Amino acid sequence: MGFAFIMMAFVSGIPFVHALIRVWGNMALMIDNLRISIPVLTVALELVIMRWKQTVVLSIVKTMAEDWITTKLSTERDVMIKQARIARFLIIFGCIIMAMSFTILIILPCFGVQIRYPTNLTDRNKLLPLQTYYIYDTDKDLLYVLTFLSQAIAVLLSAIIFIAINAFLGFVILHICGQLENFKQRIINLVSCKNFNKTLSSTIVTHLRLIRYADNIENTYTLILFILVLQFGIVFCLCGFIILIVIICLVVLFVYFRKRFFYCFGGDLITEQCNAVYQTICDLEWYTLEPRKARNLILLMLVAKEPFRITAGKVLPLRMTTFCSLLKTMAGYISVLLAMRN
């Protein structure tokens, strides 16, 4: 972790900021810098937060492992396998996108194909893949190769950490959706159980366990998601402003658009599963039970009434309505930037 943070924050981050200071006032060059520097520095912050929340992350992993070990019914295992396969597909898709981004940022400049603005304010005779400024002369062969290699390593580490953190969030969201689906099936079979009180007690314990699991996810990712929402807004506005000028912004916009869409879609998915669980409890044939047993369902109904939510900074719930609102707001800011240029 220490090596990755040093590479992203100091080897690339400080030269990014130094270059930004030198091009300050030129909007095109500032945007060219910020569209890469903001994501790299954000990944460094995500790494620090995940290290800070290491204990909570380990508890999430432990809970998922226990779910896989204790699952007895084949139908429940099939649901979990289905969700795991979806998560694997999303991870593979994310790796492909990151490989394309790494190729465009690092590999193409090796063959003389530049995807950024060259400027004499930060660049010397030999261009580097990222708009950075170093206090030493990067035109010297050895220093140029070492600097180029350090930027490549920093971008590669950023991509790996970016995929790992976001893929883990996607996996835990899909896992809890699978557990909620299994929980709903247990509730459906609750009325027909012979030992109703024991089964109901086990069901309540399972639901409380799911609540703790969801709270751990919220506790781990709420600050990260808040930072990512801010990052999405800034990068979306910047790239939308010069999308017709810099082709790489198309790739950047696609990556961030896809990521924000999946976050909000995942939040909607969890809420829908929770609402389905609550509706299943309401639709139970409680009137066929003894009055004392039927009254015991009230506690489960009250607890299940409030759905699980994933929020950004415990303020902004991640829903598709939130995603659409963000797009509308960002489009308005892009219009402001265009008006300022004109």
Secondary structure, 3 states (H helix, E strand, C coil): CHHHHHHHHHHHHHHHHHHHHHCCCCHHHHHHHHHHHHHHHHHHHHHHHHHHCHHHHHHHHHHHHHHHHHCCCHHHHHHHHHHHHHHHHHHHHHHHHHHHHHHHHHHHHHCCCCCCCCCCCCCCCCCCCCCCCCCCCCCCHHHHHHHHHHHHHHHHHHHHHHHHHHHHHHHHHHHHHHHHHHHHHHHHCCCCCCCHHHHHHHHHHHHHHHHHHHHHHHHHHHHHHHHHHHHHHHHHHHHHHCCCCCCHHHHHHHHHHHHHHHHHHHHHHHHHHHHHHHHHHHCCCHHHCCHHHHHHHHHHHHHHCCCCCCEECCCEECCHHHHHHHHHHHHHHHHHHHHHHC
